[in-house]
């Protein structure tokens, strides 16, 4: 009897022309995941994608990592295309997004629900025909502290923030992916 390996799509929101900014934190974490897990990323017409079978915890999972070339607010169609060609089940898709509503260095996991005003999430929900049952990993960037919100989110990640998302924050993201993979059929 063949053992099924669950497949999970992890897409990072951001804007490719603005790497290492708070607004592109989702894509930054995709790069950190690829580096840590040894998944080679390659460019296609609509995005940057990589796939590999990795062991999280004690179980193998097939992980698809994706960054859209479209700007975040219109990235839904390209993410939906990868979704339809890979996992096809909303609870096997994780979207990494920046969140000003969460303190710096916090990962908040949410399954389903509205976009809460996040235009990248709105674009994905629209491209999936209203489907909201996917996971969102809201990666805390903190509040703007007196700075204009647009300037704050477009600001570069500090060395401390980059270190966190390459180390402890990445460990937290991997732990949460492992928890989700254990809920999927094997």
Secondary structure, DSSP 8 states (H G I E B T S, - for coil): ------EEEEEE-S-GGGTTBGGGHHHHHHHHHHHHHT---EE-SSEEEEEEEEEETTEEEEEEEEEESS-GGG-HHHHHHHHHHTT-SGGGEEEEEEETTS-TT-EEEEES---TT-HHHHHHHHHTTT---SEEEEEE----TTS-HHHHHHSB--HHHHHHHHTHHHHHHHHHHHHHHHHS--
